[in-house]
Amino acid sequence: MKVEFAPINIPLKRRIQTVAVLQWIFSFLLLAEFCCGFFVILILGNFWFLAVLYLLWLYLDWGTPCAGGRRSHWVRSWTVWKYFREYFPIHLIKTSELNPNHNYLLGFHPHGVLVAGAFGNFCTDPPFKNLFPGLTPYLHIMPIWFGCPFFREYIMSAGMVSASKESVSHVLSNKGGGHASVIVIGGAEESLNAHPGSLTLNILKRKGFIKMALKHGAHLVPMFSFGENELFKQVANPKGSWLRNVQEKLQKIMGFALPLFHARGVFQYSFGLIPYRQPIHTVVGSPIPVKQNLNPTTEEIDQLHALYLQKLKKLFEEHKGNYGIPAHKSLIFE
């Protein structure tokens, strides 16, 4: 394989952008393991009492990820996130007003490999708050990450909360409105489909978010993040292949998927784990009004789910031409 090295005279700003993305990759892939290892060292070392104090804190604070988390405007406004967003770059596209007097459930599609668009738009300031003043976004992620010492504090500071039913209910129960639950509908399973050019969404059997929206009267907002699947290449894993079977079994056991992805490096463009510089345009659709129904029937859930799919497909069709999607390509729902 011929290695393509980066030019020496690259502007300093682009170098900084690459470093910003590199630290995000480290945080996403290794920081949780590093924090767990550090905690073990504290327990086994001379500073075991610090670990005991943290365990006490963990016990007292265990429910916070399901109660709105603990965001930090300071962390969300770090300069590093500005360079992170500029690397791709990441854009948030507004197509309709969202009245801050309501609560919303925003469906994010597709998952991609590392959901870079969701993080850049909803876990850093100021993209979302500038376009939708009065609304506070909460990105829901797998509950397992909030059991990791120290790491949980970091991800909560960015505005992430648990994806449990209790957590989503808490966010959508705000009486004054102004809350927006952001849920990556396809989940970890969808990351296995995150190949360049892929338009397959795991959504046909995912109706829990519809039920939550009905129970709380939260308006549904479909979103599509153009470019999300173009950031990495993934080892071929067609359905039915031995690799896909192994990945799916591991996903059921561990709760998260393990896509075998690669892209570029720091000083060369041929291999590595840093995503390609591909623009991400996250288009926020128009809200679907939802009337509160504490006990929705299966038929009512199916009906609203079908409407959501219709609106999502319409959103994609209306904007795909702006972002390089050929006219003959459409979304595939599985």
N, C-alpha and C positions, 0 to 999 in steps of 0.2 A: 504494500500500500504506500502510495506517495504521500508524504506529509507536506501540507501547505502551511508555512509559517506566517505569522502576522508580520506586517511591515514594521520596521524600526521607528519610523517617523509618525506613528499614530498619535493624535492629539492627547494631551494629558487628561482631558475630560472623559474621553472614551475609555482610557485606562481605569479611571476612577469608577466609571459605570461598571466595568467588568469586575472590579474588586467588590463593588456593592452586591452584584449578583452572586459572586463567589461566596460571600459570607452568608447570603440567603440560602444557597444550596447547602452549605455546612449546617446552618440552623435546621433546615428541613430534614436532612438525612442523618446527621450525626450528633446534633446538640443534645437531644434527649438521652442518647446513650452516654454521652460525656457527663451529663448531669447525674445520671444514675451511678456511674462509676465514681464520681466525686463524692457522692453521698456515702457509698460503701467505704471509701477511703476515710471519710470522717468518722464513721462508726468504728472502724478497725484501728484508727490512729489515736493520737493524744487529744484530739478535739472531738471525742465521742459525745461530749456533753452538748456540743452544738447540734449534732445530729438528733439527739434526744429532744432538744428544744424545738427543732424543726418538725419532728414527728408530732409534738404536741400542737404546734401551729397547723400542721396538715390535718390533724383530727378536728380541730375547731373550725377550720376553713374548708372542709371537704365539700360542703354544699355550694360554695360560691360559683363554680363553673355552671351550675344549673340555676343560678339566681342572678343572672345578668353579668357575671364575671366581675372584673376589676380593671377597666381600661385606663390607660394613661395617655393623656394628650401629648405629654412630653415624648414618650416612646414613639407614638404614632407620627410625630412630627420630626423625627430624626432626619437630618440632612441625607443620610445614607439611603433613605427610601426615595428621595427625589431622584438620586442617581440610578437607583434600581428601576424606577418607572421609566426613566429616559433611555435606559439600555435597549429596550425592545423596539419602540416605546409602547407604553400601555396607555390606552385612551378609554374614557368612559363616555358613552354616547347617550344623550337624553332625547327621548322621542315624545315624552308626555310629562305633564306635571304630576307630582305625587303630593296630595294634600297631607300636610303634617298632622292633621287632626285625626287621621286614621292610622291603624297599624297595618303593616304589609308583610307578606311572605314572598320573598324574591327567589325564584327558581333559577339557579345558575347552570348553564349548559355550554359546552361539554366540560367534563372533569379535566381532560388533558392528563398529562403525566403528573405535574406538581401544582396544578391550579394556580399558576402564577397570576392570572388575571384577577381572580377572586381576592388573592392576598393584596395585590397592588391597589385595587380599587376600594376594598372594604376594610383593610387593616392598616392603611396608612392615610394620613391627612395631607392635602385637603380635597382630593378628587370628588368624593361622594358628597361631602357637606357643602361644597361650593355649588354643585348642581341641584342638590335637594336639601336646602336649608330647613332646619327643624326636624329632620329625620336622623335617627341614630342607627347605623347598621351593626348587626351582630352576626359574625360568620360562625356557623355551627360546624364543628369538626368532631371526629370520633372521640367518645368519652375516655378511651384508654390513655390518651395523651395527658389527661389531667391527673393521672395517678403517678406521673413522673416527677420526682422532687426537683424543685427549682425551675425546671423547664415549664411547668404549669404556670408559674408566676409570669414568665416571659410572654407566653402566648396569650394569657389573659390580658396583659398590658396592651397588646395589640388589638384587643377587641374580640378575640375568639372566645366562644363559649361551647358548652357541650351540645352534641346533636341529639341528646336524649329527649323523650317526649316532655319530661318535666321542664327541661330547659327551654324548649320551643314554646311551651305553654306560658312560662314566665314572661318571656319577651313579648308574646302576643297578647298578654293580659293587661298591658298598660292602659289604664282607663283614659288617660288623656291623649292617647295616640302617640305618634311620633317615633314608634319603634319599627325596625325592619329586620326580620329574620332572613338571613341569606343562607340558603341551603343548596349544596351541590347535589342535585337530584339523582344523578347517575351513580353517585358514591364511588367507593374504591374500585368496585367491579368494572366500572366504565373506563378506568385508566388503562385496562388491558386492550381497549380498542383505540387508544390514543396514538394512531399512526398518522403521518402527514397525509392530508387529503381525506381522512376518515370523517364521515358525517353520521355515524351510528350512535344513537343515544339509548341507554338502558332506562326506559321510562314506562313501558306498558304495564308492568306489574307494580310500579312504585306509586302507591296511592295514599300512603300515610300522610304526606304533606297536604293533600287535598282535604283529608279528614280534619287535620289540625286547623286549616284555614276556615273550614265550615264551623267547627266548634267555637272558634274565637271571632268569627266574622271578620277575619283579616283578608284584605284584598290581595289577590294573587297577581304577581307581576312576572311574566316570563322574560328571561334574558338569554342572549346568545353571544358568546365570546369568540368572535372571528379571529383565527390565528392561534388559538389555544393548542390545537393539535399539531401545529407546525414547529413547535419549539425543540422537539427531540425526535430522533429516530428510535425505533424500537425493534428488537429482534423479532423476526416473523413468528407469530403465534396464532395462526388461524384456528378457529374453533374445531375441536376434534384432534388437534395435534397433541403430542405428548407434553410439550412445553405448556400449552394452554391448560391441559388437564391438571398438571402439577400446580400451576399458578392458581387455578380456581380452587383446588383442594386446600392450598396454603391460605388462600383468602378466607375460606370458611373457617379454618382453624384459628387464625390469628386476628381476623377481623379487618385486615387491610391487605391490599394487593401488592405484588412485587413485580412490576413491569421491568424488563431488562432494557433499559434505555441508554442512549449515548448521544453526544452532540459534538461540541468543540472543547478546546482547552483554553488556557490563559494566553499562551504565546503561539498557538497554532490552531488551525481550523479543521483538522482532520479527525480528531477523537478527543473524548473527555466528557465531563458531566455538566459543563456550563451550557445553558440553552443557546440556540442560535438567535441572532438578532433579527427576530421576526416581529413585526408590529401586531399588537393585540388590540382589538376594538371590541369592547364589551358594550353591546347595545341593550339598553333598558327599555323594555316594551311598555305598552299602555296597561294600566291596572284593570283587572277583571273584578268588578264589584261582587262581594260575597256577603250574603245575609247570614247572620249568626244562626246556627242550628246545633243545639247541644247534643242532639241524638240523630245524626244524619243516617239515612238508610243507605244500603248498598247501591240502590238505583241513583240516589242523589249524588253520592260520591262518584259513581261512574259517569254521570252526566256532566259534572263539573270537570272531571278529569279529561273527558273528551273535548270540552270547550277549551281547556288549557292547552291541549295538544294542537288544537286548531289555531289558537292565537300564537303559539310558539312557531308553528310552521309558517304562518302568515308573516311573522316578524322576520324570520329567516329569508323568506322569498323576497320580501320588500328591500332587504339590505344586502343580500349576497353579491349583487352586481358591483357594489361599492368596494368590496374587499376581495376581489379576484376569484370568486367562486363561479365556475362556468354555469351558464343558464340551464343546462340540462341536468345539473346535479341538485338533488333535494335531500332533506333529512330522512334518515331511516330509523324508525322506532322499533325497539326490541323489548 
